[in-house]
Amino acid sequence: MKFASITERLSGLGSEKWAVHLLALKMQAEGRDVIKMTIGEPDVPPPEALIKTAVSAMESGRTRYSNGRGEANLLAALSKRYTHSSGRAIDPDQFICLPGTQSSLYAVLQGIAQTGDEVLVGDPMYATYQGVIAASGASMVPVPIRAENGFRIAAADIAAKITPRSRVILLNSPHNPSGAIITADDIAQIGALAAKHDLWIISDEVYEELVFDAATFVSALTFKELAERVIVVSSISKSHAAPGFRSGWCVGSSDFIKRLLPVAETMLFGNQPFIADMTAEAVSTPSDVAAGMRARFAKRADLMFSALDGVAGLRVNRPEAGMFALIDVSATGMGSEEYALDLLENAGVAVMPGASFGDCLTNWVRVALTVDDEATLQACERIADHANALLKLKEAS
C-alpha cells in the first residue's frame, strides 16, 4: 500500500521523543519508586469556577455546532485582552479559536509555509516544533540558542541562517525548555530582520502568565510596525491549568486570519461552545491559579539551584518563567539520553533528555518543576548522589 509523504516527513517525530517519560510510566505501573519530572503538567486542577462554567454551559445546551472562527463571546474576550496587553486595537476578526497551541501552530504553518520554504527556529525548541514544521512540507532550520546568552535567541544568529528560501521565524517566549524570556530589544532586532527579508514571525506565548516576579515579558504583538507579519499562538493549558480542555487560539492581522480560516475549517469546523464559554471567562481576568504556580515553580527552581549547582560538576540554569529548569550534565561524561536512562534506572528520577529538544542540548536535561517541594528535594538528593557516584567511577577509571 502507498502512503502520503507526510507520514515519512513525520516518522520519528511523535512519541519517540518521549521514550524516557513512557518508560517511567511503565516503571511506576510496575510499582517501582519513580519521581516523574518529565512533562509540563500543571500541579493543580483548573479553577473550580471554570469547571462550573463549562458544566453550566453544557446543561444549558451549549453543545451544538459553532462556526469556524470561534464563538462571539470568546472572540470579544480575546479582543479585549489583547487590545489591553498590546496597547493597540486587536479586533475580534483577528482571531481563530482552535484546540490548543499545538493545533494553532499546525494550522498557522499550513497557511504560511510549504515545500521549498525554510522555517527558522531556535535550538533548543519545544519537542513538537519539528513535526509541525515538517507537516507543512517546509524545512526546519535550527538557530543555536546559546547558554552563554541566557538561552535567549539572538538576531545575529538568526541572520546567519537566512537564505532566499526563508519564510518564517518561529519564536517561543517564555521559552520551553529553558524558561528564558526574550527582551523588547531582542524582538525589535528580530523584527527588523523579518522586515528586511519579508519574513513572517510566529510567537508561541503559552507561558505568558507563568513569568516569575523578577522577570518581564514582552509580546511581539506590542510592536505596531510588525502588525502585518506577527502571529501569536497561545492557550489556557498552562495559565489556567487546563491542558485537557484543548482550548487555544491564534491572533494575527485581519487579512491573515481571513486567509487562514478555510485551512482551520478543514481541521475543525468551530470549537466547542461550552469550552468557549469557559475560555472567555478564563481570559477575561488574571488566572486564579497562575500566581500560585509562578510562586511554586520559582521556589522549586531556587531549591534545585541551591541543591545541585556545582555538585559533581552539574550546572543548573535558572529559569525566568515556565515549568522547567535545565541541568548541564556534561561533567558526567554522558550524553543526555544515556544520562536520563541511567538516572531513571539507578536513581528513580525521570527527566527529559535535552536531545529531545535539539542538538544544542545534547549535554543537558530538562527537569519539570511541577512535583511538590518534598518530592523536588528528594529528587535533588537522588540526582546529587547519582552524580557523585558517576564522578567516583570516572575518577577511578
Secondary structure, DSSP 8 states (H G I E B T S, - for coil): ----HHHHHTTTSSGGGGHHHHHHHHHHHTT---EE--S---SS---HHHHHHHHHHHHTTTTS---SS--HHHHHHHHHHHHHHHSS---GGGEEEESHHHHHHHHHHHHH--TT-EEEEEES--TTHHHHHHHHT-EEEEEE--GGGTT---HHHHHTT--TTEEEEEEESS-TTT-----HHHHHHHHHHHHHHT-EEEEE-TTTT-B-TT-----GGG-GGGTTTEEEEEESTTTTT-GGG--EEEE--HHHHHHHHHHHHHH-SS--HHHHHHHHHHHHS--TTHHHHHHHHHHHHHHHHHHHTTGGG-EEE--SBSSEEEEE-GGGT--HHHHHHHHHHHH-EE-EEGGGG-GGGTTEEEEES-S-HHHHHHHHHHHHHHHHHHHHHHHH-
